[in-house]
Amino acid sequence: MQEDIEQLKKITTFAIGMVGFVGHISKGENLYKRIRNAKNARDIFENIFQSTSSTNEARMYAACGLKKTSPASFRGAVKNLKQTNETVSVFRADILNKEKISDVLASIENAGCNDGSIAR
């Protein structure tokens, strides 16, 4: 599990659902799903979200995990990050874009991450 956590912290694209020309689940999503099934998933996602060594893309997966495991923790964790003008790399279908963190977090807040796609 620790290896999955460390790999997720370094992920450089955020994608939920089938992506790429041939359609596959991204490495980041597979890591996210394995961590989500851990008994202490909420604590792991909080750690990833708060870690200075996590990429912003990793924080988006952590936000997904917090939204699923503890909506109250999600609201508290994302409050400050919503104020930033930073962007994340988001892979939708076969298109990679830079999107504002605040927009991605709003999508996660409104629709979650477990329906096979990220809402726009």
Phi and psi in radians as a Rosetta constraint file:
Dihedral C 1 N 2 CA 2 C 2 CIRCULARHARMONIC -1.055 0.35
Dihedral N 2 CA 2 C 2 N 3 CIRCULARHARMONIC -0.648 0.35
Dihedral C 2 N 3 CA 3 C 3 CIRCULARHARMONIC -1.129 0.35
Dihedral N 3 CA 3 C 3 N 4 CIRCULARHARMONIC -0.713 0.35
Dihedral C 3 N 4 CA 4 C 4 CIRCULARHARMONIC -1.059 0.35
Dihedral N 4 CA 4 C 4 N 5 CIRCULARHARMONIC -0.743 0.35
Dihedral C 4 N 5 CA 5 C 5 CIRCULARHARMONIC -1.087 0.35
Dihedral N 5 CA 5 C 5 N 6 CIRCULARHARMONIC -0.831 0.35
Dihedral C 5 N 6 CA 6 C 6 CIRCULARHARMONIC -1.123 0.35
Dihedral N 6 CA 6 C 6 N 7 CIRCULARHARMONIC -0.668 0.35
Dihedral C 6 N 7 CA 7 C 7 CIRCULARHARMONIC -1.166 0.35
Dihedral N 7 CA 7 C 7 N 8 CIRCULARHARMONIC -0.726 0.35
Dihedral C 7 N 8 CA 8 C 8 CIRCULARHARMONIC -1.126 0.35
Dihedral N 8 CA 8 C 8 N 9 CIRCULARHARMONIC -0.664 0.35
Dihedral C 8 N 9 CA 9 C 9 CIRCULARHARMONIC -1.022 0.35
Dihedral N 9 CA 9 C 9 N 10 CIRCULARHARMONIC -0.438 0.35
Dihedral C 9 N 10 CA 10 C 10 CIRCULARHARMONIC -1.764 0.35
Dihedral N 10 CA 10 C 10 N 11 CIRCULARHARMONIC 0.018 0.35
Dihedral C 10 N 11 CA 11 C 11 CIRCULARHARMONIC -1.099 0.35
Dihedral N 11 CA 11 C 11 N 12 CIRCULARHARMONIC 2.502 0.35
Dihedral C 11 N 12 CA 12 C 12 CIRCULARHARMONIC -1.989 0.35
Dihedral N 12 CA 12 C 12 N 13 CIRCULARHARMONIC -0.008 0.35
Dihedral C 12 N 13 CA 13 C 13 CIRCULARHARMONIC -2.386 0.35
Dihedral N 13 CA 13 C 13 N 14 CIRCULARHARMONIC 2.549 0.35
Dihedral C 13 N 14 CA 14 C 14 CIRCULARHARMONIC -1.911 0.35
Dihedral N 14 CA 14 C 14 N 15 CIRCULARHARMONIC 2.154 0.35
Dihedral C 14 N 15 CA 15 C 15 CIRCULARHARMONIC -2.625 0.35
Dihedral N 15 CA 15 C 15 N 16 CIRCULARHARMONIC 2.361 0.35
Dihedral C 15 N 16 CA 16 C 16 CIRCULARHARMONIC -2.193 0.35
Dihedral N 16 CA 16 C 16 N 17 CIRCULARHARMONIC 2.256 0.35
Dihedral C 16 N 17 CA 17 C 17 CIRCULARHARMONIC 1.699 0.35
Dihedral N 17 CA 17 C 17 N 18 CIRCULARHARMONIC -3.048 0.35
Dihedral C 17 N 18 CA 18 C 18 CIRCULARHARMONIC -1.247 0.35
Dihedral N 18 CA 18 C 18 N 19 CIRCULARHARMONIC 2.256 0.35
Dihedral C 18 N 19 CA 19 C 19 CIRCULARHARMONIC -2.353 0.35
Dihedral N 19 CA 19 C 19 N 20 CIRCULARHARMONIC 2.845 0.35
Dihedral C 19 N 20 CA 20 C 20 CIRCULARHARMONIC 1.551 0.35
Dihedral N 20 CA 20 C 20 N 21 CIRCULARHARMONIC 2.936 0.35
Dihedral C 20 N 21 CA 21 C 21 CIRCULARHARMONIC -1.061 0.35
Dihedral N 21 CA 21 C 21 N 22 CIRCULARHARMONIC -0.689 0.35
Dihedral C 21 N 22 CA 22 C 22 CIRCULARHARMONIC -1.664 0.35
Dihedral N 22 CA 22 C 22 N 23 CIRCULARHARMONIC -0.065 0.35
Dihedral C 22 N 23 CA 23 C 23 CIRCULARHARMONIC 1.247 0.35
Dihedral N 23 CA 23 C 23 N 24 CIRCULARHARMONIC 1.757 0.35
Dihedral C 23 N 24 CA 24 C 24 CIRCULARHARMONIC -2.547 0.35
Dihedral N 24 CA 24 C 24 N 25 CIRCULARHARMONIC 2.846 0.35
Dihedral C 24 N 25 CA 25 C 25 CIRCULARHARMONIC -1.448 0.35
Dihedral N 25 CA 25 C 25 N 26 CIRCULARHARMONIC 2.308 0.35
Dihedral C 25 N 26 CA 26 C 26 CIRCULARHARMONIC -1.190 0.35
Dihedral N 26 CA 26 C 26 N 27 CIRCULARHARMONIC 2.766 0.35
Dihedral C 26 N 27 CA 27 C 27 CIRCULARHARMONIC -1.020 0.35
Dihedral N 27 CA 27 C 27 N 28 CIRCULARHARMONIC -0.749 0.35
Dihedral C 27 N 28 CA 28 C 28 CIRCULARHARMONIC -1.050 0.35
Dihedral N 28 CA 28 C 28 N 29 CIRCULARHARMONIC -0.747 0.35
Dihedral C 28 N 29 CA 29 C 29 CIRCULARHARMONIC -1.168 0.35
Dihedral N 29 CA 29 C 29 N 30 CIRCULARHARMONIC -0.694 0.35
Dihedral C 29 N 30 CA 30 C 30 CIRCULARHARMONIC -1.079 0.35
Dihedral N 30 CA 30 C 30 N 31 CIRCULARHARMONIC -0.738 0.35
Dihedral C 30 N 31 CA 31 C 31 CIRCULARHARMONIC -1.100 0.35
Dihedral N 31 CA 31 C 31 N 32 CIRCULARHARMONIC -0.809 0.35
Dihedral C 31 N 32 CA 32 C 32 CIRCULARHARMONIC -0.969 0.35
Dihedral N 32 CA 32 C 32 N 33 CIRCULARHARMONIC -0.800 0.35
Dihedral C 32 N 33 CA 33 C 33 CIRCULARHARMONIC -1.144 0.35
Dihedral N 33 CA 33 C 33 N 34 CIRCULARHARMONIC -0.689 0.35
Dihedral C 33 N 34 CA 34 C 34 CIRCULARHARMONIC -1.125 0.35
Dihedral N 34 CA 34 C 34 N 35 CIRCULARHARMONIC -0.758 0.35
Dihedral C 34 N 35 CA 35 C 35 CIRCULARHARMONIC -1.161 0.35
Dihedral N 35 CA 35 C 35 N 36 CIRCULARHARMONIC -0.698 0.35
Dihedral C 35 N 36 CA 36 C 36 CIRCULARHARMONIC -1.007 0.35
Dihedral N 36 CA 36 C 36 N 37 CIRCULARHARMONIC -0.508 0.35
Dihedral C 36 N 37 CA 37 C 37 CIRCULARHARMONIC -1.498 0.35
Dihedral N 37 CA 37 C 37 N 38 CIRCULARHARMONIC -0.059 0.35
Dihedral C 37 N 38 CA 38 C 38 CIRCULARHARMONIC -1.271 0.35
Dihedral N 38 CA 38 C 38 N 39 CIRCULARHARMONIC 2.640 0.35
Dihedral C 38 N 39 CA 39 C 39 CIRCULARHARMONIC -1.068 0.35
Dihedral N 39 CA 39 C 39 N 40 CIRCULARHARMONIC -0.604 0.35
Dihedral C 39 N 40 CA 40 C 40 CIRCULARHARMONIC -1.847 0.35
Dihedral N 40 CA 40 C 40 N 41 CIRCULARHARMONIC 0.632 0.35
Dihedral C 40 N 41 CA 41 C 41 CIRCULARHARMONIC -0.977 0.35
Dihedral N 41 CA 41 C 41 N 42 CIRCULARHARMONIC -0.770 0.35
Dihedral C 41 N 42 CA 42 C 42 CIRCULARHARMONIC -1.022 0.35
Dihedral N 42 CA 42 C 42 N 43 CIRCULARHARMONIC -0.801 0.35
Dihedral C 42 N 43 CA 43 C 43 CIRCULARHARMONIC -1.105 0.35
Dihedral N 43 CA 43 C 43 N 44 CIRCULARHARMONIC -0.707 0.35
Dihedral C 43 N 44 CA 44 C 44 CIRCULARHARMONIC -1.107 0.35
Dihedral N 44 CA 44 C 44 N 45 CIRCULARHARMONIC -0.813 0.35
Dihedral C 44 N 45 CA 45 C 45 CIRCULARHARMONIC -1.135 0.35
Dihedral N 45 CA 45 C 45 N 46 CIRCULARHARMONIC -0.655 0.35
Dihedral C 45 N 46 CA 46 C 46 CIRCULARHARMONIC -1.081 0.35
Dihedral N 46 CA 46 C 46 N 47 CIRCULARHARMONIC -0.731 0.35
Dihedral C 46 N 47 CA 47 C 47 CIRCULARHARMONIC -1.109 0.35
Dihedral N 47 CA 47 C 47 N 48 CIRCULARHARMONIC -0.786 0.35
Dihedral C 47 N 48 CA 48 C 48 CIRCULARHARMONIC -1.080 0.35
Dihedral N 48 CA 48 C 48 N 49 CIRCULARHARMONIC -0.773 0.35
Dihedral C 48 N 49 CA 49 C 49 CIRCULARHARMONIC -1.075 0.35
Dihedral N 49 CA 49 C 49 N 50 CIRCULARHARMONIC -0.692 0.35
Dihedral C 49 N 50 CA 50 C 50 CIRCULARHARMONIC -1.551 0.35
Dihedral N 50 CA 50 C 50 N 51 CIRCULARHARMONIC -0.254 0.35
Dihedral C 50 N 51 CA 51 C 51 CIRCULARHARMONIC -1.180 0.35
Dihedral N 51 CA 51 C 51 N 52 CIRCULARHARMONIC 2.315 0.35
Dihedral C 51 N 52 CA 52 C 52 CIRCULARHARMONIC -1.235 0.35
Dihedral N 52 CA 52 C 52 N 53 CIRCULARHARMONIC -0.262 0.35
Dihedral C 52 N 53 CA 53 C 53 CIRCULARHARMONIC -1.584 0.35
Dihedral N 53 CA 53 C 53 N 54 CIRCULARHARMONIC -0.029 0.35
Dihedral C 53 N 54 CA 54 C 54 CIRCULARHARMONIC -1.463 0.35
Dihedral N 54 CA 54 C 54 N 55 CIRCULARHARMONIC 2.462 0.35
Dihedral C 54 N 55 CA 55 C 55 CIRCULARHARMONIC -1.289 0.35
Dihedral N 55 CA 55 C 55 N 56 CIRCULARHARMONIC 2.840 0.35
Dihedral C 55 N 56 CA 56 C 56 CIRCULARHARMONIC -1.125 0.35
Dihedral N 56 CA 56 C 56 N 57 CIRCULARHARMONIC -0.552 0.35
Dihedral C 56 N 57 CA 57 C 57 CIRCULARHARMONIC -1.135 0.35
Dihedral N 57 CA 57 C 57 N 58 CIRCULARHARMONIC -0.696 0.35
Dihedral C 57 N 58 CA 58 C 58 CIRCULARHARMONIC -1.095 0.35
Dihedral N 58 CA 58 C 58 N 59 CIRCULARHARMONIC -0.661 0.35
Dihedral C 58 N 59 CA 59 C 59 CIRCULARHARMONIC -1.113 0.35
Dihedral N 59 CA 59 C 59 N 60 CIRCULARHARMONIC -0.550 0.35
Dihedral C 59 N 60 CA 60 C 60 CIRCULARHARMONIC -1.180 0.35
Dihedral N 60 CA 60 C 60 N 61 CIRCULARHARMONIC -0.713 0.35
Dihedral C 60 N 61 CA 61 C 61 CIRCULARHARMONIC -1.117 0.35
Dihedral N 61 CA 61 C 61 N 62 CIRCULARHARMONIC -0.702 0.35
Dihedral C 61 N 62 CA 62 C 62 CIRCULARHARMONIC -1.109 0.35
Dihedral N 62 CA 62 C 62 N 63 CIRCULARHARMONIC -0.674 0.35
Dihedral C 62 N 63 CA 63 C 63 CIRCULARHARMONIC -1.085 0.35
Dihedral N 63 CA 63 C 63 N 64 CIRCULARHARMONIC -0.717 0.35
Dihedral C 63 N 64 CA 64 C 64 CIRCULARHARMONIC -1.027 0.35
Dihedral N 64 CA 64 C 64 N 65 CIRCULARHARMONIC -0.794 0.35
Dihedral C 64 N 65 CA 65 C 65 CIRCULARHARMONIC -1.119 0.35
Dihedral N 65 CA 65 C 65 N 66 CIRCULARHARMONIC -0.715 0.35
Dihedral C 65 N 66 CA 66 C 66 CIRCULARHARMONIC -1.188 0.35
Dihedral N 66 CA 66 C 66 N 67 CIRCULARHARMONIC -0.677 0.35
Dihedral C 66 N 67 CA 67 C 67 CIRCULARHARMONIC -1.036 0.35
Dihedral N 67 CA 67 C 67 N 68 CIRCULARHARMONIC -0.680 0.35
Dihedral C 67 N 68 CA 68 C 68 CIRCULARHARMONIC -1.326 0.35
Dihedral N 68 CA 68 C 68 N 69 CIRCULARHARMONIC -0.769 0.35
Dihedral C 68 N 69 CA 69 C 69 CIRCULARHARMONIC -1.579 0.35
Dihedral N 69 CA 69 C 69 N 70 CIRCULARHARMONIC -0.481 0.35
Dihedral C 69 N 70 CA 70 C 70 CIRCULARHARMONIC -2.794 0.35
Dihedral N 70 CA 70 C 70 N 71 CIRCULARHARMONIC 1.511 0.35
Dihedral C 70 N 71 CA 71 C 71 CIRCULARHARMONIC -0.933 0.35
Dihedral N 71 CA 71 C 71 N 72 CIRCULARHARMONIC -0.595 0.35
Dihedral C 71 N 72 CA 72 C 72 CIRCULARHARMONIC -1.153 0.35
Dihedral N 72 CA 72 C 72 N 73 CIRCULARHARMONIC -0.728 0.35
Dihedral C 72 N 73 CA 73 C 73 CIRCULARHARMONIC -1.126 0.35
Dihedral N 73 CA 73 C 73 N 74 CIRCULARHARMONIC -0.669 0.35
Dihedral C 73 N 74 CA 74 C 74 CIRCULARHARMONIC -1.012 0.35
Dihedral N 74 CA 74 C 74 N 75 CIRCULARHARMONIC -0.899 0.35
Dihedral C 74 N 75 CA 75 C 75 CIRCULARHARMONIC -1.019 0.35
Dihedral N 75 CA 75 C 75 N 76 CIRCULARHARMONIC -0.748 0.35
Dihedral C 75 N 76 CA 76 C 76 CIRCULARHARMONIC -1.191 0.35
Dihedral N 76 CA 76 C 76 N 77 CIRCULARHARMONIC -0.711 0.35
Dihedral C 76 N 77 CA 77 C 77 CIRCULARHARMONIC -1.186 0.35
Dihedral N 77 CA 77 C 77 N 78 CIRCULARHARMONIC -0.711 0.35
Dihedral C 77 N 78 CA 78 C 78 CIRCULARHARMONIC -1.521 0.35
Dihedral N 78 CA 78 C 78 N 79 CIRCULARHARMONIC -0.148 0.35
Dihedral C 78 N 79 CA 79 C 79 CIRCULARHARMONIC -0.876 0.35
Dihedral N 79 CA 79 C 79 N 80 CIRCULARHARMONIC -0.924 0.35
Dihedral C 79 N 80 CA 80 C 80 CIRCULARHARMONIC -1.293 0.35
Dihedral N 80 CA 80 C 80 N 81 CIRCULARHARMONIC -0.635 0.35
Dihedral C 80 N 81 CA 81 C 81 CIRCULARHARMONIC -1.169 0.35
Dihedral N 81 CA 81 C 81 N 82 CIRCULARHARMONIC -0.461 0.35
Dihedral C 81 N 82 CA 82 C 82 CIRCULARHARMONIC -1.110 0.35
Dihedral N 82 CA 82 C 82 N 83 CIRCULARHARMONIC -0.384 0.35
Dihedral C 82 N 83 CA 83 C 83 CIRCULARHARMONIC -1.459 0.35
Dihedral N 83 CA 83 C 83 N 84 CIRCULARHARMONIC -0.162 0.35
Dihedral C 83 N 84 CA 84 C 84 CIRCULARHARMONIC -1.414 0.35
Dihedral N 84 CA 84 C 84 N 85 CIRCULARHARMONIC 2.724 0.35
Dihedral C 84 N 85 CA 85 C 85 CIRCULARHARMONIC -1.727 0.35
Dihedral N 85 CA 85 C 85 N 86 CIRCULARHARMONIC 0.147 0.35
Dihedral C 85 N 86 CA 86 C 86 CIRCULARHARMONIC -1.199 0.35
Dihedral N 86 CA 86 C 86 N 87 CIRCULARHARMONIC 2.851 0.35
Dihedral C 86 N 87 CA 87 C 87 CIRCULARHARMONIC -2.125 0.35
Dihedral N 87 CA 87 C 87 N 88 CIRCULARHARMONIC 2.887 0.35
Dihedral C 87 N 88 CA 88 C 88 CIRCULARHARMONIC -2.285 0.35
Dihedral N 88 CA 88 C 88 N 89 CIRCULARHARMONIC 2.689 0.35
Dihedral C 88 N 89 CA 89 C 89 CIRCULARHARMONIC -1.471 0.35
Dihedral N 89 CA 89 C 89 N 90 CIRCULARHARMONIC 2.115 0.35
Dihedral C 89 N 90 CA 90 C 90 CIRCULARHARMONIC -2.108 0.35
Dihedral N 90 CA 90 C 90 N 91 CIRCULARHARMONIC 2.229 0.35
Dihedral C 90 N 91 CA 91 C 91 CIRCULARHARMONIC -1.806 0.35
Dihedral N 91 CA 91 C 91 N 92 CIRCULARHARMONIC 2.025 0.35
Dihedral C 91 N 92 CA 92 C 92 CIRCULARHARMONIC -2.123 0.35
Dihedral N 92 CA 92 C 92 N 93 CIRCULARHARMONIC 2.123 0.35
Dihedral C 92 N 93 CA 93 C 93 CIRCULARHARMONIC 0.983 0.35
Dihedral N 93 CA 93 C 93 N 94 CIRCULARHARMONIC -1.948 0.35
Dihedral C 93 N 94 CA 94 C 94 CIRCULARHARMONIC -2.076 0.35
Dihedral N 94 CA 94 C 94 N 95 CIRCULARHARMONIC 0.448 0.35
Dihedral C 94 N 95 CA 95 C 95 CIRCULARHARMONIC -2.120 0.35
Dihedral N 95 CA 95 C 95 N 96 CIRCULARHARMONIC 2.230 0.35
Dihedral C 95 N 96 CA 96 C 96 CIRCULARHARMONIC -1.833 0.35
Dihedral N 96 CA 96 C 96 N 97 CIRCULARHARMONIC 2.141 0.35
Dihedral C 96 N 97 CA 97 C 97 CIRCULARHARMONIC -2.261 0.35
Dihedral N 97 CA 97 C 97 N 98 CIRCULARHARMONIC 2.774 0.35
Dihedral C 97 N 98 CA 98 C 98 CIRCULARHARMONIC -1.638 0.35
Dihedral N 98 CA 98 C 98 N 99 CIRCULARHARMONIC 2.253 0.35
Dihedral C 98 N 99 CA 99 C 99 CIRCULARHARMONIC -2.265 0.35
Dihedral N 99 CA 99 C 99 N 100 CIRCULARHARMONIC 2.642 0.35
Dihedral C 99 N 100 CA 100 C 100 CIRCULARHARMONIC -1.121 0.35
Dihedral N 100 CA 100 C 100 N 101 CIRCULARHARMONIC 2.400 0.35
Dihedral C 100 N 101 CA 101 C 101 CIRCULARHARMONIC -0.974 0.35
Dihedral N 101 CA 101 C 101 N 102 CIRCULARHARMONIC -0.732 0.35
Dihedral C 101 N 102 CA 102 C 102 CIRCULARHARMONIC -1.063 0.35
Dihedral N 102 CA 102 C 102 N 103 CIRCULARHARMONIC -0.643 0.35
Dihedral C 102 N 103 CA 103 C 103 CIRCULARHARMONIC -1.205 0.35
Dihedral N 103 CA 103 C 103 N 104 CIRCULARHARMONIC -0.736 0.35
Dihedral C 103 N 104 CA 104 C 104 CIRCULARHARMONIC -1.147 0.35
Dihedral N 104 CA 104 C 104 N 105 CIRCULARHARMONIC -0.751 0.35
Dihedral C 104 N 105 CA 105 C 105 CIRCULARHARMONIC -1.109 0.35
Dihedral N 105 CA 105 C 105 N 106 CIRCULARHARMONIC -0.650 0.35
Dihedral C 105 N 106 CA 106 C 106 CIRCULARHARMONIC -1.101 0.35
Dihedral N 106 CA 106 C 106 N 107 CIRCULARHARMONIC -0.696 0.35
Dihedral C 106 N 107 CA 107 C 107 CIRCULARHARMONIC -1.116 0.35
Dihedral N 107 CA 107 C 107 N 108 CIRCULARHARMONIC -0.753 0.35
Dihedral C 107 N 108 CA 108 C 108 CIRCULARHARMONIC -1.110 0.35
Dihedral N 108 CA 108 C 108 N 109 CIRCULARHARMONIC -0.751 0.35
Dihedral C 108 N 109 CA 109 C 109 CIRCULARHARMONIC -1.090 0.35
Dihedral N 109 CA 109 C 109 N 110 CIRCULARHARMONIC -0.717 0.35
Dihedral C 109 N 110 CA 110 C 110 CIRCULARHARMONIC -1.405 0.35
Dihedral N 110 CA 110 C 110 N 111 CIRCULARHARMONIC -0.630 0.35
Dihedral C 110 N 111 CA 111 C 111 CIRCULARHARMONIC -2.186 0.35
Dihedral N 111 CA 111 C 111 N 112 CIRCULARHARMONIC -0.138 0.35
Dihedral C 111 N 112 CA 112 C 112 CIRCULARHARMONIC 1.252 0.35
Dihedral N 112 CA 112 C 112 N 113 CIRCULARHARMONIC -2.885 0.35
Dihedral C 112 N 113 CA 113 C 113 CIRCULARHARMONIC -2.315 0.35
Dihedral N 113 CA 113 C 113 N 114 CIRCULARHARMONIC 0.221 0.35
Dihedral C 113 N 114 CA 114 C 114 CIRCULARHARMONIC -1.889 0.35
Dihedral N 114 CA 114 C 114 N 115 CIRCULARHARMONIC 0.212 0.35
Dihedral C 114 N 115 CA 115 C 115 CIRCULARHARMONIC -1.755 0.35
Dihedral N 115 CA 115 C 115 N 116 CIRCULARHARMONIC 0.227 0.35
Dihedral C 115 N 116 CA 116 C 116 CIRCULARHARMONIC 1.562 0.35
Dihedral N 116 CA 116 C 116 N 117 CIRCULARHARMONIC 0.010 0.35
Dihedral C 116 N 117 CA 117 C 117 CIRCULARHARMONIC -2.765 0.35
Dihedral N 117 CA 117 C 117 N 118 CIRCULARHARMONIC 2.926 0.35
Dihedral C 117 N 118 CA 118 C 118 CIRCULARHARMONIC -1.822 0.35
Dihedral N 118 CA 118 C 118 N 119 CIRCULARHARMONIC 2.195 0.35
Dihedral C 118 N 119 CA 119 C 119 CIRCULARHARMONIC -1.132 0.35
Dihedral N 119 CA 119 C 119 N 120 CIRCULARHARMONIC 2.698 0.35
